């Protein structure tokens, strides 16, 4: 594989995407693929610092446009410092969240507007979009229930939002599935970890076989 590949995973909180993407990275590396596992916001030092500001549970006064701009800023730094160089080296980037998160969370659930948030992010990413996106779909009640059961998981400011907010996030993602059907694949995340992993692995391998 000469050309690098940009794969992102998306989904509501508690969908299990972070667990699955970690297992995918291990499996692909075992098969000899050059893989870079990363996340948003974060992945590099500057973006991780911005992540602390965005997600800190004490920052309840953060205005919605401020939130959207901070995500875009972290995204820009992460993209130019880590993602683009790795893709240019022919590696597979597995990224936990990207622009779709901003569209669903800030654009739709916060009510800023998807087009407005997309415009902000176009300045940040310069039309750099994922080649493939795995969307892990789950009912908010189930996802949040999983979070509450795992004490070792980072609880952030967005986890503390009302249930209605999380339902809107899911609605936003389902709209994105229609808009970006050429790159987004919906996965039922309500099954067992192994079931979700096998479905995800099959989708990724099918995509790789066409390259």
C-alpha positions as CSV (number, residue, x, y, z in Angstrom):
1,X,0.0,0.0,0.0
2,X,1.7,3.2,-1.2
3,X,-1.0,5.7,-0.4
4,X,-1.8,6.5,3.2
5,X,-5.3,6.0,4.5
6,X,-7.3,8.2,6.9
7,X,-9.9,6.2,8.9
8,X,-12.0,7.8,11.6
9,X,-14.4,6.3,14.1
10,X,-17.5,8.2,15.4
11,X,-20.4,7.7,17.7
12,X,-22.3,8.9,20.7
13,X,-20.6,8.7,24.1
14,X,-20.4,5.1,25.4
15,X,-20.6,3.5,22.0
16,X,-17.4,1.7,22.6
17,X,-15.5,3.2,19.6
18,X,-12.3,3.8,21.6
19,X,-12.1,0.1,22.6
20,X,-12.8,-1.1,19.1
21,X,-10.3,1.2,17.4
22,X,-7.6,0.1,19.7
23,X,-8.3,-3.6,18.9
24,X,-8.3,-2.7,15.1
25,X,-4.9,-1.1,15.4
26,X,-3.4,-4.2,17.1
27,X,-5.0,-6.5,14.5
28,X,-3.8,-4.5,11.5
29,X,-0.3,-4.1,12.9
30,X,-0.2,-7.9,13.4
31,X,-1.0,-8.2,9.7
32,X,1.9,-5.9,8.8
33,X,0.1,-2.6,8.1
34,X,1.8,0.6,9.3
35,X,-0.8,2.0,11.7
36,X,-0.9,5.3,13.7
37,X,-3.6,5.3,16.4
38,X,-4.7,8.8,17.6
39,X,-7.6,10.7,18.9
40,X,-9.4,14.1,18.8
41,X,-9.3,16.4,20.5
42,X,-5.7,15.5,21.3
43,X,-3.1,13.2,19.8
44,X,-0.3,15.7,20.1
45,X,0.8,18.0,23.0
46,X,-0.8,21.2,22.0
47,X,-4.1,19.5,21.1
48,X,-4.1,17.6,24.3
49,X,-3.8,20.9,26.2
50,X,-6.8,22.2,24.3
51,X,-8.7,19.0,25.2
52,X,-8.2,19.7,28.9
53,X,-9.8,23.1,28.5
54,X,-12.7,21.8,26.4
55,X,-13.6,18.8,28.4
56,X,-12.8,19.9,32.0
57,X,-16.0,19.4,34.1
58,X,-15.5,22.8,35.7
59,X,-15.8,24.7,32.4
60,X,-19.6,24.8,32.4
61,X,-19.7,28.5,31.3
62,X,-18.1,27.7,28.0
63,X,-20.1,29.2,25.2
64,X,-21.1,27.0,22.3
65,X,-19.2,28.9,19.6
66,X,-16.1,29.0,21.8
67,X,-16.4,25.2,22.1
68,X,-16.7,24.8,18.4
69,X,-13.7,27.0,17.7
70,X,-11.5,25.2,20.3
71,X,-12.3,21.9,18.7
72,X,-11.4,23.3,15.3
73,X,-8.1,24.7,16.6
74,X,-7.1,21.4,18.2
75,X,-8.1,19.6,14.9
76,X,-5.9,21.9,12.9
77,X,-2.8,21.4,15.0
78,X,-3.3,17.6,15.1
79,X,-3.9,17.4,11.4
80,X,-0.7,19.3,10.3
81,X,1.5,17.9,13.0
82,X,0.5,14.2,13.0
83,X,-2.2,13.1,10.5
84,X,-0.9,14.6,7.2
85,X,2.8,13.6,7.8
86,X,1.7,10.0,8.6
87,X,-0.5,9.8,5.5
88,X,2.3,11.1,3.3
89,X,4.5,8.3,4.7
90,X,1.9,5.7,3.5
91,X,0.6,4.9,6.9
92,X,-3.0,4.1,8.1
93,X,-4.3,6.7,10.5
94,X,-7.0,5.4,12.9
95,X,-8.5,8.4,14.5
96,X,-11.0,8.4,17.4
97,X,-13.3,11.3,16.3
98,X,-12.8,14.0,13.6
99,X,-15.0,16.6,11.9
100,X,-18.2,14.6,12.2
101,X,-18.1,14.9,15.9
102,X,-18.1,18.7,15.6
103,X,-21.0,18.6,13.2
104,X,-23.1,16.3,15.4
105,X,-22.3,17.8,18.8
106,X,-21.8,21.5,18.2
107,X,-23.5,21.9,14.8
108,X,-26.7,19.9,15.5
109,X,-27.0,19.2,19.3
110,X,-25.8,22.7,20.3
111,X,-27.9,24.3,17.6
112,X,-25.1,26.3,16.0
113,X,-26.0,24.8,12.6
114,X,-24.1,22.1,10.7
115,X,-23.3,24.4,7.8
116,X,-21.8,27.0,10.2
117,X,-19.6,24.4,12.0
118,X,-18.6,22.8,8.7
119,X,-17.5,26.3,7.5
120,X,-15.4,26.8,10.6
121,X,-13.8,23.4,10.1
122,X,-13.1,24.0,6.4
123,X,-10.7,26.8,7.5
124,X,-9.0,24.3,9.8
125,X,-8.8,21.2,7.6
126,X,-8.6,22.7,4.1
127,X,-10.9,20.0,2.7
128,X,-9.0,17.1,4.3
129,X,-11.7,14.6,4.9
130,X,-11.5,10.9,6.0
131,X,-11.4,8.1,3.4
132,X,-13.6,5.9,5.6
133,X,-15.6,6.6,8.7
134,X,-17.0,3.9,11.0
135,X,-20.1,5.2,12.9
136,X,-21.0,3.2,16.0
137,X,-24.7,3.7,16.6
138,X,-26.2,3.2,20.0
139,X,-29.2,4.5,22.0
140,X,-28.0,7.2,24.4
141,X,-29.5,5.5,27.4
142,X,-27.4,2.4,26.7
143,X,-24.2,4.4,26.0
144,X,-24.5,6.5,29.1
145,X,-25.2,3.4,31.1
146,X,-22.0,1.9,29.9
147,X,-20.1,5.0,31.0
148,X,-21.5,4.8,34.5
149,X,-20.4,1.2,34.9
150,X,-16.8,1.9,34.0
151,X,-15.1,3.8,36.7
152,X,-11.8,3.9,34.8
153,X,-13.2,5.9,31.9
154,X,-12.6,9.6,31.6
155,X,-15.8,11.4,32.6
156,X,-15.8,14.7,30.7
157,X,-18.1,17.8,30.5
158,X,-20.1,16.4,27.6
159,X,-21.0,13.3,29.6
160,X,-22.7,15.5,32.1
161,X,-25.1,16.9,29.6
162,X,-28.9,16.2,29.8
163,X,-30.2,13.1,28.1
164,X,-32.0,15.3,25.5
165,X,-28.6,16.6,24.4
166,X,-27.3,13.1,23.7
167,X,-30.4,12.2,21.8
168,X,-29.8,15.2,19.6
169,X,-26.2,14.1,19.1
170,X,-27.4,10.8,17.7
171,X,-30.0,12.5,15.5
172,X,-27.1,14.6,14.1
173,X,-25.0,11.6,13.3
174,X,-27.9,9.9,11.5
175,X,-28.3,13.0,9.3
176,X,-24.6,12.8,8.5
177,X,-24.9,9.2,7.5
178,X,-27.3,10.3,4.7
179,X,-25.1,13.3,3.7
180,X,-21.8,11.3,3.6
181,X,-23.0,7.9,2.7
182,X,-20.0,7.5,0.3
183,X,-17.6,7.3,3.3
184,X,-19.6,6.5,6.4
185,X,-20.6,3.0,7.5
186,X,-23.1,2.4,10.2
187,X,-22.4,-0.3,12.8
188,X,-24.8,-1.5,15.5
189,X,-22.8,-0.9,18.7
190,X,-25.3,-2.6,21.0
191,X,-23.8,-6.0,20.4
192,X,-20.9,-7.6,22.3
193,X,-17.4,-6.1,22.0
194,X,-16.3,-9.0,19.8
195,X,-19.3,-8.8,17.5
196,X,-18.8,-5.0,17.0
197,X,-15.0,-5.6,16.4
198,X,-15.6,-8.3,13.8
199,X,-18.0,-6.1,11.8
200,X,-15.6,-3.2,12.0
201,X,-12.6,-5.3,11.0
202,X,-14.5,-6.7,8.0
203,X,-15.5,-3.2,6.8
204,X,-11.9,-2.0,7.1
205,X,-10.4,-5.0,5.3
206,X,-12.9,-4.8,2.5
207,X,-11.9,-1.2,2.0
208,X,-8.2,-2.0,2.1
209,X,-8.7,-4.8,-0.5
210,X,-10.0,-2.2,-3.0
211,X,-6.9,0.0,-2.7
